[in-house]
Amino acid sequence: MPRQVKVALIGCGNISEAYFAGCPRYDILQLTACADLDPARAQAKAEKHGVRACSVDELLADPEIEIIINLTIPQAHAPLNERILRAGKHAYTEKPFALDGRESRRVLALARRRKLLVGSAPDTFLGGGIQTARQLLDDGVIGRPLAATAHMLCRGHESWHPAPEFYYQRGGGPMFDMGPYYITALVNLLGPVRRVSGSTKASFSHRLITSQPLAGKKVKVGVPTHYSGTLDFADGTVATVIMSFDTWPVPDQPCIVIYGSEGTMLVPDPNSFSGPVRVRRGADKNYHEMPLTHSDQRRRGTGVADMAYSLLRRRRRHRCSGELAHHVIEVMAAFEKSSTSGRHVRLTSAPARPVALPPHLPLNLLDA
């Protein structure tokens, strides 16, 4: 077994539970501490999960901690990542990686200067569903990819999230909240995006929170809440993308569909680690559920573990890399740029597709 890499997290909000549960699944990780701007919240999480609570400054100064997981609000992601890197630690952040390409480029440049690793969620594309879809694509099961569609339709998060205001501020909205799952999955499946055309709008000026404890509070909408556009991939595939907080979902609408020269693939929800993956080929009008080639039991923290493998094996690229996250940021930001300018937006980044996971790995491992 490789040595354990000590990790800690900053930000003990809603998403932290997923990391407290997911990181211990991997032998390579030892989650040791947590911090939050609210010391009481950090203490409560520490007691629940058997780790040490400390201040942000104490955590950054701890010489034993090698990777810090940044689970703060989107506006704080890039600034805190820079603090983490300046403290000599590797940074893994929740999505979105940054608010725009300028921020993400600055973080990447600092990481290169410091010779440190930086990465970002989502890591759901490392789950059984998306990895099986990747395996089938790479094996040519539906032939050459020609086109794709991606849909995320909902009415917003104010009906269930305990603190939904940030979803309607810069760094929120359906694209920067849910888009990372979809765009990352598409890049994993199809490779980098070459150009984007998009239209964006906000259908409602305010949102009424109906979840507790803020039920009845009105939130001013400061970002687009409906995105529609087209992605032209470097391999020639053309994808139609709709992301919306303004619409009611359509029952049984596939999240992602890949249309190939020999068939069509229904790709599972990229905001999950599971399947199913369904395929139809040629004249067969029926879709058939395909056996999963990878485990659907992986959870958040998988990307952190993958970074830890790369930390110990320097020649190995980590899959949830800062370069991939920057490309996703550039793609997402291009929708609004295109809508405002009335032009296609050509992207400046072109990362390689992440290396596929080997099939049939044990749950506690990410390398064969």
C-alpha positions as a Markdown table, in Angstrom:
| # | Residue | x | y | z |
|---|---|---|---|---|
| 1 | Met | 0.0 | 0.0 | 0.0 |
| 2 | Pro | 1.4 | 3.5 | -0.8 |
| 3 | Arg | 1.9 | 5.9 | 2.1 |
| 4 | Gln | -1.0 | 7.9 | 3.1 |
| 5 | Val | -1.3 | 11.6 | 2.1 |
| 6 | Lys | -2.7 | 13.8 | 4.8 |
| 7 | Val | -5.5 | 16.1 | 3.7 |
| 8 | Ala | -7.8 | 18.6 | 5.3 |
| 9 | Leu | -10.7 | 20.7 | 4.2 |
| 10 | Ile | -11.7 | 24.3 | 4.5 |
| 11 | Gly | -15.5 | 25.0 | 4.4 |
| 12 | Cys | -17.8 | 22.8 | 6.5 |
| 13 | Gly | -21.0 | 23.6 | 4.7 |
| 14 | Asn | -23.5 | 21.4 | 2.9 |
| 15 | Ile | -21.1 | 19.6 | 0.5 |
| 16 | Ser | -18.5 | 18.8 | 3.2 |
| 17 | Glu | -20.5 | 15.7 | 4.3 |
| 18 | Ala | -19.9 | 14.1 | 0.9 |
| 19 | Tyr | -16.1 | 14.5 | 1.3 |
| 20 | Phe | -16.1 | 13.4 | 4.9 |
| 21 | Ala | -17.8 | 10.2 | 3.7 |
| 22 | Gly | -15.9 | 9.8 | 0.5 |
| 23 | Cys | -12.3 | 10.4 | 1.3 |
| 24 | Pro | -11.9 | 7.6 | 3.9 |
| 25 | Arg | -12.8 | 5.1 | 1.1 |
| 26 | Tyr | -9.3 | 5.5 | -0.3 |
| 27 | Asp | -6.3 | 3.9 | 1.4 |
| 28 | Ile | -4.1 | 6.7 | 0.1 |
| 29 | Leu | -5.9 | 9.5 | 1.9 |
| 30 | Gln | -5.9 | 10.4 | 5.6 |
| 31 | Leu | -8.4 | 13.2 | 6.3 |
| 32 | Thr | -7.1 | 14.8 | 9.4 |
| 33 | Ala | -8.6 | 18.3 | 10.0 |
| 34 | Cys | -11.2 | 20.8 | 9.0 |
| 35 | Ala | -11.7 | 24.6 | 9.2 |
| 36 | Asp | -14.5 | 27.1 | 8.6 |
| 37 | Leu | -15.0 | 30.8 | 9.1 |
| 38 | Asp | -17.6 | 29.7 | 11.7 |
| 39 | Pro | -15.5 | 27.8 | 14.4 |
| 40 | Ala | -18.6 | 26.2 | 15.9 |
| 41 | Arg | -19.5 | 24.6 | 12.6 |
| 42 | Ala | -16.0 | 23.3 | 12.1 |
| 43 | Gln | -16.0 | 21.9 | 15.7 |
| 44 | Ala | -19.3 | 20.2 | 15.1 |
| 45 | Lys | -18.0 | 18.5 | 11.9 |
| 46 | Ala | -14.8 | 17.6 | 13.6 |
| 47 | Glu | -16.5 | 15.9 | 16.5 |
| 48 | Lys | -18.9 | 14.0 | 14.1 |
| 49 | His | -16.1 | 12.7 | 11.9 |
| 50 | Gly | -13.2 | 12.3 | 14.4 |
| 51 | Val | -10.9 | 14.9 | 12.9 |
| 52 | Arg | -9.3 | 18.0 | 14.3 |
| 53 | Ala | -11.0 | 21.4 | 14.1 |
| 54 | Cys | -8.7 | 24.4 | 13.6 |
| 55 | Ser | -8.6 | 27.9 | 12.1 |
| 56 | Val | -7.8 | 28.5 | 8.4 |
| 57 | Asp | -4.5 | 30.0 | 9.4 |
| 58 | Glu | -3.6 | 27.0 | 11.6 |
| 59 | Leu | -4.5 | 24.6 | 8.9 |
| 60 | Leu | -2.5 | 26.4 | 6.2 |
| 61 | Ala | 0.6 | 26.4 | 8.6 |
| 62 | Asp | 0.4 | 22.7 | 9.5 |
| 63 | Pro | 3.5 | 21.1 | 7.9 |
| 64 | Glu | 2.0 | 17.6 | 7.8 |
| 65 | Ile | -1.0 | 18.5 | 5.6 |
| 66 | Glu | -0.2 | 18.1 | 1.9 |
| 67 | Ile | -3.5 | 18.6 | 0.2 |
| 68 | Ile | -6.3 | 21.0 | 1.2 |
| 69 | Ile | -9.8 | 20.6 | -0.1 |
| 70 | Asn | -11.4 | 24.0 | -0.8 |
| 71 | Leu | -15.2 | 23.8 | -0.1 |
| 72 | Thr | -15.9 | 27.5 | 0.2 |
| 73 | Ile | -18.4 | 29.5 | -1.8 |
| 74 | Pro | -17.6 | 30.1 | -5.5 |
| 75 | Gln | -16.4 | 33.7 | -5.1 |
| 76 | Ala | -13.7 | 32.4 | -2.6 |
| 77 | His | -12.5 | 29.5 | -4.7 |
| 78 | Ala | -9.6 | 31.2 | -6.6 |
| 79 | Pro | -8.4 | 33.5 | -3.8 |
| 80 | Leu | -8.3 | 30.7 | -1.3 |
| 81 | Asn | -6.6 | 28.4 | -3.8 |
| 82 | Glu | -3.9 | 31.0 | -4.1 |
| 83 | Arg | -3.5 | 31.2 | -0.4 |
| 84 | Ile | -3.2 | 27.4 | -0.2 |
| 85 | Leu | -0.5 | 27.3 | -2.9 |
| 86 | Arg | 1.4 | 30.1 | -1.3 |
| 87 | Ala | 1.4 | 28.0 | 1.9 |
| 88 | Gly | 3.2 | 25.3 | 0.0 |
| 89 | Lys | 0.2 | 22.9 | -0.2 |
| 90 | His | -1.6 | 21.3 | -3.1 |
| 91 | Ala | -5.1 | 22.6 | -3.7 |
| 92 | Tyr | -8.2 | 20.7 | -4.7 |
| 93 | Thr | -11.4 | 22.8 | -5.0 |
| 94 | Glu | -15.1 | 22.2 | -5.3 |
| 95 | Lys | -16.6 | 23.4 | -8.6 |
| 96 | Pro | -16.5 | 25.9 | -10.1 |
| 97 | Phe | -12.7 | 26.2 | -10.2 |
| 98 | Ala | -12.9 | 30.0 | -10.6 |
| 99 | Leu | -15.4 | 32.7 | -11.7 |
| 100 | Asp | -13.7 | 33.3 | -15.1 |
| 101 | Gly | -10.7 | 32.4 | -17.2 |
| 102 | Arg | -8.6 | 35.2 | -15.8 |
| 103 | Glu | -8.9 | 33.8 | -12.3 |
| 104 | Ser | -8.2 | 30.2 | -13.3 |
| 105 | Arg | -5.2 | 31.2 | -15.4 |
| 106 | Arg | -3.7 | 33.0 | -12.4 |
| 107 | Val | -4.1 | 30.0 | -10.1 |
| 108 | Leu | -2.6 | 27.7 | -12.7 |
| 109 | Ala | 0.4 | 30.0 | -13.2 |
| 110 | Leu | 1.0 | 30.2 | -9.4 |
| 111 | Ala | 0.8 | 26.4 | -9.2 |
| 112 | Arg | 3.4 | 26.0 | -11.9 |
| 113 | Arg | 5.7 | 28.5 | -10.2 |
| 114 | Arg | 5.4 | 26.7 | -6.9 |
| 115 | Lys | 5.6 | 23.2 | -8.6 |
| 116 | Leu | 2.4 | 22.2 | -6.8 |
| 117 | Leu | -0.7 | 20.4 | -8.0 |
| 118 | Val | -4.0 | 22.0 | -8.4 |
| 119 | Gly | -7.3 | 20.3 | -9.3 |
| 120 | Ser | -11.0 | 20.7 | -9.1 |
| 121 | Ala | -14.3 | 18.9 | -8.9 |
| 122 | Pro | -16.3 | 17.4 | -10.4 |
| 123 | Asp | -14.9 | 13.9 | -10.1 |
| 124 | Thr | -18.2 | 12.2 | -10.9 |
| 125 | Phe | -16.9 | 11.5 | -14.4 |
| 126 | Leu | -14.6 | 8.9 | -12.7 |
| 127 | Gly | -17.7 | 6.9 | -11.6 |
| 128 | Gly | -19.0 | 3.7 | -13.2 |
| 129 | Gly | -21.6 | 5.4 | -15.5 |
| 130 | Ile | -19.4 | 7.9 | -17.3 |
| 131 | Gln | -16.3 | 5.7 | -17.3 |
| 132 | Thr | -18.4 | 2.9 | -18.9 |
| 133 | Ala | -19.6 | 5.3 | -21.5 |
| 134 | Arg | -16.0 | 6.4 | -22.2 |
| 135 | Gln | -14.9 | 2.7 | -22.5 |
| 136 | Leu | -17.7 | 2.1 | -25.0 |
| 137 | Leu | -16.9 | 5.2 | -27.0 |
| 138 | Asp | -13.2 | 4.3 | -27.1 |
| 139 | Asp | -14.1 | 0.7 | -28.2 |
| 140 | Gly | -16.1 | 2.1 | -31.1 |
| 141 | Val | -19.4 | 0.7 | -30.0 |
| 142 | Ile | -21.4 | 3.5 | -31.6 |
| 143 | Gly | -18.8 | 4.4 | -34.2 |
| 144 | Arg | -17.4 | 7.8 | -34.7 |
| 145 | Pro | -19.1 | 10.5 | -32.5 |
| 146 | Leu | -21.0 | 13.0 | -34.7 |
| 147 | Ala | -23.2 | 15.0 | -32.4 |
| 148 | Ala | -24.3 | 15.3 | -28.8 |
| 149 | Thr | -27.0 | 16.9 | -26.6 |
| 150 | Ala | -26.8 | 17.9 | -22.9 |
| 151 | His | -29.8 | 19.1 | -20.9 |
| 152 | Met | -30.0 | 20.2 | -17.2 |
| 153 | Leu | -33.5 | 21.6 | -16.6 |
| 154 | Cys | -34.8 | 22.6 | -13.2 |
| 155 | Arg | -36.6 | 25.4 | -11.4 |
| 156 | Gly | -33.7 | 26.5 | -9.2 |
| 157 | His | -32.4 | 25.4 | -5.8 |
| 158 | Glu | -34.3 | 27.8 | -3.5 |
| 159 | Ser | -36.9 | 25.1 | -2.8 |
| 160 | Trp | -34.5 | 22.7 | -1.0 |
| 161 | His | -31.1 | 24.3 | -0.3 |
| 162 | Pro | -30.7 | 25.8 | 3.2 |
| 163 | Ala | -28.7 | 28.9 | 1.9 |
| 164 | Pro | -29.5 | 29.3 | -1.8 |
| 165 | Glu | -28.6 | 33.0 | -2.3 |
| 166 | Phe | -25.2 | 32.4 | -3.8 |
| 167 | Tyr | -26.7 | 30.4 | -6.7 |
| 168 | Tyr | -28.0 | 33.8 | -8.0 |
| 169 | Gln | -24.7 | 35.7 | -7.6 |
| 170 | Arg | -21.6 | 35.7 | -9.7 |
| 171 | Gly | -20.2 | 32.2 | -9.9 |
| 172 | Gly | -23.7 | 30.7 | -9.6 |
| 173 | Gly | -26.6 | 30.2 | -12.0 |
| 174 | Pro | -27.2 | 26.9 | -13.8 |
| 175 | Met | -24.0 | 27.0 | -15.9 |
| 176 | Phe | -21.5 | 27.6 | -13.1 |
| 177 | Asp | -23.4 | 25.4 | -10.7 |
| 178 | Met | -24.3 | 22.4 | -12.8 |
| 179 | Gly | -22.4 | 23.1 | -16.0 |
| 180 | Pro | -19.1 | 21.7 | -14.6 |
| 181 | Tyr | -20.6 | 18.2 | -14.4 |
| 182 | Tyr | -21.9 | 18.3 | -17.9 |
| 183 | Ile | -19.0 | 20.1 | -19.6 |
| 184 | Thr | -16.4 | 18.0 | -17.8 |
| 185 | Ala | -18.2 | 14.8 | -18.8 |
| 186 | Leu | -18.4 | 15.9 | -22.4 |
| 187 | Val | -14.7 | 16.8 | -22.5 |
| 188 | Asn | -13.9 | 13.4 | -20.9 |
| 189 | Leu | -15.9 | 11.7 | -23.6 |
| 190 | Leu | -15.2 | 13.8 | -26.7 |
| 191 | Gly | -12.0 | 15.8 | -25.9 |
| 192 | Pro | -11.6 | 19.6 | -25.8 |
| 193 | Val | -14.0 | 22.2 | -27.1 |
| 194 | Arg | -12.8 | 24.5 | -30.0 |
| 195 | Arg | -15.5 | 27.2 | -30.0 |
| 196 | Val | -18.8 | 28.1 | -28.4 |
| 197 | Ser | -21.9 | 30.0 | -29.5 |
| 198 | Gly | -24.6 | 30.8 | -26.9 |
| 199 | Ser | -27.6 | 32.7 | -25.8 |
| 200 | Thr | -28.3 | 33.6 | -22.1 |
| 201 | Lys | -31.0 | 35.3 | -20.2 |
| 202 | Ala | -32.6 | 35.7 | -16.7 |
| 203 | Ser | -36.3 | 35.0 | -16.9 |
| 204 | Phe | -37.1 | 36.3 | -13.3 |
| 205 | Ser | -35.6 | 39.3 | -11.6 |
| 206 | His | -36.1 | 37.8 | -8.1 |
| 207 | Arg | -36.4 | 34.4 | -6.5 |
| 208 | Leu | -38.5 | 33.4 | -3.5 |
| 209 | Ile | -36.9 | 31.0 | -1.1 |
| 210 | Thr | -39.2 | 28.3 | 0.2 |
| 211 | Ser | -36.7 | 26.2 | 2.0 |
| 212 | Gln | -35.9 | 26.5 | 5.7 |
| 213 | Pro | -34.5 | 28.4 | 7.4 |
| 214 | Leu | -34.8 | 31.4 | 5.0 |
| 215 | Ala | -38.4 | 30.7 | 3.7 |
| 216 | Gly | -40.1 | 33.8 | 2.5 |
| 217 | Lys | -36.9 | 35.8 | 1.7 |
| 218 | Lys | -36.6 | 37.2 | -1.8 |
| 219 | Val | -33.3 | 36.9 | -3.6 |
| 220 | Lys | -32.2 | 39.3 | -6.4 |
| 221 | Val | -31.0 | 37.5 | -9.5 |
| 222 | Gly | -27.6 | 38.7 | -10.6 |
| 223 | Val | -26.7 | 36.1 | -13.2 |
| 224 | Pro | -28.2 | 34.5 | -16.2 |
| 225 | Thr | -30.5 | 31.6 | -15.3 |
| 226 | His | -31.1 | 30.1 | -18.7 |
| 227 | Tyr | -28.3 | 29.1 | -21.1 |
| 228 | Ser | -28.6 | 27.7 | -24.6 |
| 229 | Gly | -25.8 | 27.1 | -27.0 |
| 230 | Thr | -23.6 | 25.0 | -29.2 |
| 231 | Leu | -20.1 | 23.5 | -28.6 |
| 232 | Asp | -17.9 | 22.7 | -31.5 |
| 233 | Phe | -15.3 | 20.1 | -30.4 |
| 234 | Ala | -11.9 | 19.8 | -31.8 |
| 235 | Asp | -12.7 | 16.3 | -33.1 |
| 236 | Gly | -15.6 | 17.7 | -35.2 |
| 237 | Thr | -18.5 | 16.7 | -32.9 |
| 238 | Val | -21.2 | 19.3 | -32.4 |
| 239 | Ala | -23.1 | 19.4 | -29.1 |
| 240 | Thr | -26.3 | 21.3 | -28.2 |
| 241 | Val | -26.4 | 22.4 | -24.5 |
| 242 | Ile | -29.2 | 23.8 | -22.4 |
| 243 | Met | -28.8 | 24.7 | -18.7 |
| 244 | Ser | -31.7 | 26.3 | -16.9 |
| 245 | Phe | -33.0 | 27.3 | -13.5 |
| 246 | Asp | -36.1 | 28.7 | -15.2 |
| 247 | Thr | -37.8 | 25.6 | -16.5 |
| 248 | Trp | -39.6 | 22.5 | -15.1 |
| 249 | Pro | -37.8 | 19.3 | -16.0 |
| 250 | Val | -39.1 | 16.9 | -18.7 |
| 251 | Pro | -39.8 | 13.4 | -17.4 |
| 252 | Asp | -37.2 | 10.8 | -18.6 |
| 253 | Gln | -35.2 | 13.3 | -20.7 |
| 254 | Pro | -31.7 | 12.0 | -21.1 |
| 255 | Cys | -29.0 | 14.2 | -19.5 |
| 256 | Ile | -26.5 | 13.5 | -22.2 |
| 257 | Val | -26.8 | 11.8 | -25.6 |
| 258 | Ile | -23.9 | 10.9 | -27.9 |
| 259 | Tyr | -24.9 | 10.3 | -31.5 |
| 260 | Gly | -22.4 | 8.2 | -33.4 |
| 261 | Ser | -22.0 | 7.0 | -37.0 |
| 262 | Glu | -23.1 | 3.5 | -36.0 |
| 263 | Gly | -25.4 | 4.1 | -33.1 |
| 264 | Thr | -26.6 | 6.3 | -30.2 |
| 265 | Met | -25.6 | 6.3 | -26.5 |
| 266 | Leu | -27.6 | 7.6 | -23.6 |
| 267 | Val | -25.1 | 8.7 | -21.0 |
| 268 | Pro | -26.2 | 8.8 | -17.3 |
| 269 | Asp | -26.6 | 11.9 | -15.1 |
| 270 | Pro | -23.1 | 13.4 | -14.8 |
| 271 | Asn | -23.9 | 14.6 | -11.3 |
| 272 | Ser | -23.7 | 11.0 | -10.2 |
| 273 | Phe | -21.2 | 8.2 | -10.1 |
| 274 | Ser | -23.7 | 5.6 | -11.4 |
| 275 | Gly | -25.4 | 4.3 | -14.5 |
| 276 | Pro | -27.2 | 3.1 | -16.5 |
| 277 | Val | -25.6 | 3.5 | -19.9 |
| 278 | Arg | -27.9 | 2.5 | -22.8 |
| 279 | Val | -27.0 | 2.0 | -26.4 |
| 280 | Arg | -28.8 | 1.3 | -29.7 |
| 281 | Arg | -27.0 | 0.3 | -32.8 |
| 282 | Gly | -27.8 | 0.4 | -36.5 |
| 283 | Ala | -31.3 | -0.7 | -37.5 |
| 284 | Asp | -32.1 | -2.0 | -34.0 |
| 285 | Lys | -34.6 | 0.5 | -32.6 |
| 286 | Asn | -34.3 | -0.7 | -29.0 |
| 287 | Tyr | -31.9 | 0.7 | -26.4 |
| 288 | His | -30.0 | -1.9 | -24.4 |
| 289 | Glu | -28.5 | -1.3 | -21.0 |
| 290 | Met | -24.8 | -2.1 | -21.1 |
| 291 | Pro | -22.9 | -3.8 | -18.3 |
| 292 | Leu | -20.9 | -1.4 | -16.2 |
| 293 | Thr | -17.1 | -1.8 | -16.8 |
| 294 | His | -16.3 | 0.4 | -13.8 |
| 295 | Ser | -17.7 | 0.6 | -10.2 |
| 296 | Asp | -20.7 | 2.8 | -9.6 |
| 297 | Gln | -19.9 | 3.0 | -5.9 |
| 298 | Arg | -17.2 | 5.7 | -6.0 |
| 299 | Arg | -18.0 | 9.0 | -4.3 |
| 300 | Arg | -16.7 | 12.5 | -3.9 |
| 301 | Gly | -13.1 | 12.5 | -2.8 |
| 302 | Thr | -12.2 | 10.3 | -5.8 |
| 303 | Gly | -10.6 | 13.3 | -7.4 |
| 304 | Val | -8.6 | 14.1 | -4.3 |
| 305 | Ala | -7.4 | 10.5 | -4.1 |
| 306 | Asp | -6.4 | 10.7 | -7.8 |
| 307 | Met | -4.4 | 13.8 | -7.0 |
| 308 | Ala | -2.7 | 12.0 | -4.2 |
| 309 | Tyr | -1.6 | 9.2 | -6.5 |
| 310 | Ser | 0.0 | 11.9 | -8.8 |
| 311 | Leu | 1.7 | 13.5 | -5.8 |
| 312 | Leu | 3.4 | 10.2 | -5.0 |
| 313 | Arg | 4.0 | 9.3 | -8.6 |
| 314 | Arg | 5.2 | 12.5 | -10.2 |
| 315 | Arg | 5.1 | 11.3 | -13.8 |
| 316 | Arg | 1.4 | 10.4 | -13.5 |
| 317 | Arg | -1.1 | 13.1 | -14.5 |
| 318 | His | -4.1 | 13.6 | -12.2 |
| 319 | Arg | -7.4 | 13.4 | -14.0 |
| 320 | Cys | -9.3 | 16.2 | -12.3 |
| 321 | Ser | -6.5 | 18.6 | -13.2 |
| 322 | Gly | -6.4 | 22.4 | -13.0 |
| 323 | Glu | -5.9 | 22.5 | -16.8 |
| 324 | Leu | -9.1 | 20.5 | -17.4 |
| 325 | Ala | -11.0 | 22.7 | -14.9 |
| 326 | His | -9.7 | 25.9 | -16.6 |
| 327 | His | -10.9 | 24.6 | -19.9 |
| 328 | Val | -14.3 | 24.0 | -18.4 |
| 329 | Ile | -14.4 | 27.5 | -17.0 |
| 330 | Glu | -13.4 | 29.0 | -20.3 |
| 331 | Val | -16.2 | 27.0 | -22.1 |
| 332 | Met | -18.9 | 28.0 | -19.5 |
| 333 | Ala | -17.9 | 31.7 | -19.6 |
| 334 | Ala | -18.0 | 31.7 | -23.4 |
| 335 | Phe | -21.8 | 31.2 | -23.4 |
| 336 | Glu | -22.4 | 34.6 | -22.0 |
| 337 | Lys | -19.6 | 36.2 | -24.0 |
| 338 | Ser | -21.1 | 34.8 | -27.2 |
| 339 | Ser | -24.6 | 36.0 | -26.2 |
| 340 | Thr | -23.4 | 39.5 | -25.4 |
| 341 | Ser | -21.2 | 39.9 | -28.5 |
| 342 | Gly | -23.3 | 38.0 | -31.0 |
| 343 | Arg | -20.3 | 36.0 | -32.1 |
| 344 | His | -18.7 | 32.6 | -31.8 |
| 345 | Val | -16.1 | 32.5 | -29.0 |
| 346 | Arg | -12.9 | 30.6 | -29.8 |
| 347 | Leu | -11.2 | 28.9 | -26.9 |
| 348 | Thr | -7.6 | 29.4 | -26.0 |
| 349 | Ser | -7.1 | 26.2 | -24.0 |
| 350 | Ala | -7.2 | 22.6 | -25.3 |
| 351 | Pro | -6.3 | 20.0 | -22.6 |
| 352 | Ala | -6.0 | 16.4 | -23.5 |
| 353 | Arg | -8.8 | 14.1 | -22.5 |
| 354 | Pro | -8.2 | 12.7 | -19.0 |
| 355 | Val | -6.7 | 9.2 | -19.1 |
| 356 | Ala | -9.5 | 6.6 | -18.7 |
| 357 | Leu | -9.6 | 4.6 | -15.5 |
| 358 | Pro | -8.6 | 0.9 | -15.9 |
| 359 | Pro | -11.8 | -1.2 | -15.7 |
| 360 | His | -12.8 | -3.4 | -12.7 |
| 361 | Leu | -10.5 | -1.7 | -10.1 |
| 362 | Pro | -11.1 | -2.3 | -6.4 |
| 363 | Leu | -13.0 | 0.5 | -4.8 |
| 364 | Asn | -10.1 | 1.7 | -2.7 |
| 365 | Leu | -7.7 | 2.0 | -5.7 |
| 366 | Leu | -7.4 | 4.2 | -8.7 |
| 367 | Asp | -4.5 | 2.6 | -10.4 |
| 368 | Ala | -4.1 | -1.0 | -11.6 |
